[in-house]
Amino acid sequence: MSQPAFSTCDLCDAHEKSDPPVVRPLPPVFRNFGAAVAFAGPVATVRCFEDNSRVKEAVESPGEGRVLVVDGGASVRRALVGGNLALAAARNGWAGIVVDGAVRDVAELRACGLAVHALALMPQRSMKRNEGQRDLPVTIQGVAVRPGDWLYADEDGIALSDRRLI
């Protein structure tokens, strides 16, 4: 997989004086548990709490180069993405996954070739209650994320914009 030609640092620097802000960096609390280092794409969202039913639906649909942002309420008690879902996302053309929560199966996450950012690892799988919502505005670590926003991630961090910057 080729690396996108951007730097989140450069994106932040280029737009630091914009008002309203063009670039919204996420706090530096996410770790990459996947294989890819840098990725970018338009955002699709899921809001769920300890139930990954909607995440499964999303990754089993065509990703078309999008980034799935999962608002898991910052819970690290249950993993919302594991090896099977990451493999489905990679197979279906998702650019990456960002989970405000936990993931599991780290060896499988790395093997699928996709970037998977999350707060932590947790071996306990999610519940299956068929709950959650897709494609709505969410707030991740205090930062607004809307479907259609653009997400850029690399070794330096994760940044969002309401428009494509590169």
Secondary structure, DSSP 8 states (H G I E B T S, - for coil): ----S--HHHHHHHTTT-SS-SEEE--TT-EE-SS-S-EEEEEEEEE-SSB-HHHHHHHTS--TT-EEEEE-TT--SSEEE-HHHHHHHHHTT--EEEEEEEE--HHHHHHTT-EEEEEEE-SSB-B--S--EESS-EEETTEEE-TT-EEEEETTEEEEESS---
